[in-house]
């Protein structure tokens, strides 16, 4: 995990070699303004989640639901 400039969070989780490799994810894209946004998608066998500073928990919960652990 790392912080991003705008400010907020960006989470990248490698899916290669896991049971979730090749799975399709319904993209999440919510934008309610500069201080309220979150986006999650899969690209190149990586789960990518990004959001405003308050969205780390939401990103991780979306990932856990995607892999069937939530």
NORPEZI-V609716 format. One record per residue. N is the residue number from 1. RES is the residue in three letters. SS is DSSP state (~ for helix, > for strand, _ for the rest). Layout:
n = {N | N}
res = {RES | RES}
ss = {SS | SS}
This chain:
n = {1 | 2 | 3 | 4 | 5 | 6 | 7 | 8 | 9 | 10 | 11 | 12 | 13 | 14 | 15 | 16 | 17 | 18 | 19 | 20 | 21 | 22 | 23 | 24 | 25 | 26 | 27 | 28 | 29 | 30 | 31 | 32 | 33 | 34 | 35 | 36 | 37 | 38 | 39 | 40 | 41 | 42 | 43 | 44 | 45 | 46 | 47 | 48 | 49 | 50 | 51 | 52 | 53 | 54 | 55 | 56 | 57 | 58 | 59 | 60 | 61 | 62 | 63 | 64 | 65 | 66 | 67 | 68 | 69 | 70}
res = {UNK | UNK | UNK | UNK | UNK | UNK | UNK | UNK | UNK | UNK | UNK | UNK | UNK | UNK | UNK | UNK | UNK | UNK | UNK | UNK | UNK | UNK | UNK | UNK | UNK | UNK | UNK | UNK | UNK | UNK | UNK | UNK | UNK | UNK | UNK | UNK | UNK | UNK | UNK | UNK | UNK | UNK | UNK | UNK | UNK | UNK | UNK | UNK | UNK | UNK | UNK | UNK | UNK | UNK | UNK | UNK | UNK | UNK | UNK | UNK | UNK | UNK | UNK | UNK | UNK | UNK | UNK | UNK | UNK | UNK}
ss = {_ | > | > | > | _ | _ | _ | > | > | > | > | > | > | > | _ | _ | _ | _ | _ | _ | _ | _ | _ | _ | _ | _ | _ | > | > | > | > | _ | _ | _ | _ | _ | > | > | > | > | > | > | > | _ | _ | > | > | > | > | > | > | _ | _ | _ | _ | ~ | ~ | ~ | ~ | ~ | ~ | ~ | ~ | ~ | ~ | ~ | _ | _ | _ | _}
